[in-house]
Amino acid sequence: MKNHLAMTLLGLAFLTAVVPNPGRAEEDAEALIDRARIILRDPQLPRETITEALVAALDASLLILPEADYSEEFRTRIGTVREMFGEQVLFSDKGRQYLGLAYRTVSGGKRWEIPEELKDVYDNRGIEKAREICSRLLDSALAEWKAGRNERAVSLLLDFVILVVTPIEA
């Protein structure tokens, strides 16, 4: 009897954690995007802080993802990447591959590319420029989402995450 009750409570806790509350999704997505933006302002950016910002962006993307044929596949790929981030594996080929495939599903098949602005930066301003781009991506994602363009917002959030985890040579 105790096992049955424990399993029932565990199941309810799992459902509460997994199934988003539609009324709170708006608040939560905006708060997650804001959290990622605030974290980026930290001049030190320790690894744990970077991971927190990336997970916040991925969580926001899951909250605002529109229902479509690819939604379940997208959630699975992002879930795998989130697990990797939870294990502090940020810079892996597998993670970038999953992110790239998820990006393609919400961007109409377009592949992710390094922003042009970073291709021409050859001095120590690269990190500063990347931060500016990341901040702009998060701002744009929030604006697109508020304008009702959820797929575009999700692609911008993934753009941010992929940019952070992709090694860029100067």
SULNOR-V355141 format. One line per field, one symbol per residue. phi: phi as a letter, one per 20 degrees, with the letter a starting at -180 (. if undefined). A space follows every 50 residues. Layout:
phi = ???
This chain:
phi = .ffffffffffffffffeefegfegfgffffffffffffffffelfgfff gffffffffffffdgffbgegfffgffffffgffffemdedcffffffff fffffedmnfefcfgggefdedcfegffffffffffffffffffffenef ffffffffgfffgfeefcee
